[in-house]
Amino acid sequence: MPKKLGIFYLLFCVSLRIMNFFSQTSKHKKSSPKRAYMPWNEIDDAILLRMHKCKMAKTRMARFFERSVGAINSRIEKLTEEM
């Protein structure tokens, strides 16, 4: 978990993700998620845990992070075990 992240940096990263999320069209289907097998960072972990706490659907989280639902489930399981 991040120790001290600047709120502006966090908001900037979230806004970039949101812009990227909405810029994709549903017409373009990909065989595998764009960020599959890429390492997770502290900011993604913090956002993922917040989404999980808010009970957001896993399919929406997967689209947001450009990862599979299985990757979302695995990461949530790992992060909640560490707590």
GIUR-V127598 format. One record per run of one state. SS is the DSSP state (a for helix, b for strand, c for the rest). FROM is the first residue (numbers start at 0). TO is the last residue. If there is no record, write none. Layout:
BEGIN
ss=SS from=FROM to=TO
ss=SS from=FROM to=TO
END
This chain:
BEGIN
ss=c from=0 to=5
ss=a from=6 to=22
ss=c from=23 to=40
ss=a from=41 to=52
ss=c from=53 to=56
ss=a from=57 to=64
ss=c from=65 to=67
ss=a from=68 to=81
ss=c from=82 to=82
END
